[in-house]
Amino acid sequence: MAREVILISDEITLGQLLKYADIVGSGGEVKTFLQETPIRVNGEAENRRGRKLRDGDVVEIAGIGRLILKREQPV
């Protein structure tokens, strides 16, 4: 299942995204989650919490689903 995540800035780190999307409860949980859960960013395996993500990136999280990042458009 794909879910859109609206970004309010130009970029977000993978760790921040996991918290923002309510996948983990705190920053302390991110490291363990990344060690235990396969994640792909744009089709490539990723486990760095500092990985920068931008508009259009697709994050696939095993057991959770797909997140599609969209930049909020100014009004």
C-alpha positions as CSV (number, residue, x, y, z in Angstrom):
1,M,0.0,0.0,0.0
2,A,1.4,3.4,-1.0
3,R,1.0,6.5,1.2
4,E,1.9,10.0,0.3
5,V,3.9,12.0,2.8
6,I,3.8,15.8,2.4
7,L,7.1,17.6,3.0
8,I,7.1,21.1,4.3
9,S,10.8,21.6,3.5
10,D,13.1,20.7,0.6
11,E,14.5,17.6,2.3
12,I,14.1,15.4,5.3
13,T,16.4,12.6,6.6
14,L,15.3,9.0,6.7
15,G,15.3,9.1,10.5
16,Q,13.2,12.2,10.6
17,L,10.8,10.7,8.1
18,L,10.3,7.6,10.2
19,K,9.3,9.8,13.2
20,Y,7.2,12.2,11.1
21,A,5.2,9.3,9.5
22,D,4.7,7.8,13.0
23,I,6.6,4.6,12.2
24,V,8.8,5.0,15.2
25,G,8.0,6.9,18.4
26,S,11.4,8.6,19.0
27,G,14.7,9.3,17.6
28,G,16.2,6.7,19.9
29,E,14.2,4.0,18.2
30,V,15.4,4.9,14.7
31,K,18.8,3.2,14.9
32,T,17.3,-0.1,16.1
33,F,14.5,0.0,13.6
34,L,17.0,0.6,10.7
35,Q,19.1,-2.4,11.9
36,E,16.1,-4.7,12.1
37,T,13.9,-3.6,9.2
38,P,14.8,-3.8,5.5
39,I,14.2,-0.4,3.8
40,R,14.7,0.6,0.1
41,V,14.9,4.2,-1.1
42,N,14.2,4.5,-4.8
43,G,14.8,0.7,-5.2
44,E,18.2,0.7,-3.4
45,A,18.7,-0.8,0.1
46,E,19.3,1.9,2.7
47,N,20.0,1.8,6.5
48,R,21.5,5.3,7.1
49,R,19.3,7.5,9.2
50,G,20.9,10.6,7.8
51,R,20.1,9.7,4.2
52,K,18.6,12.9,2.7
53,L,15.2,12.4,1.0
54,R,13.5,14.8,-1.4
55,D,10.3,15.3,-3.4
56,G,9.5,12.3,-5.5
57,D,11.6,9.8,-3.5
58,V,9.9,6.5,-2.8
59,V,10.7,4.7,0.5
60,E,9.7,1.0,0.8
61,I,9.6,-0.3,4.4
62,A,9.3,-4.1,4.9
63,G,6.1,-5.0,6.7
64,I,4.8,-1.4,6.5
65,G,4.5,-0.4,2.9
66,R,5.6,2.4,0.5
67,L,5.9,6.1,1.3
68,I,6.0,8.5,-1.6
69,L,7.4,12.0,-0.7
70,K,5.7,15.0,-2.1
71,R,6.8,18.6,-1.5
72,E,4.1,20.9,-0.3
73,Q,3.3,23.4,-3.0
74,P,3.2,27.1,-2.0
75,V,-0.2,28.8,-2.1
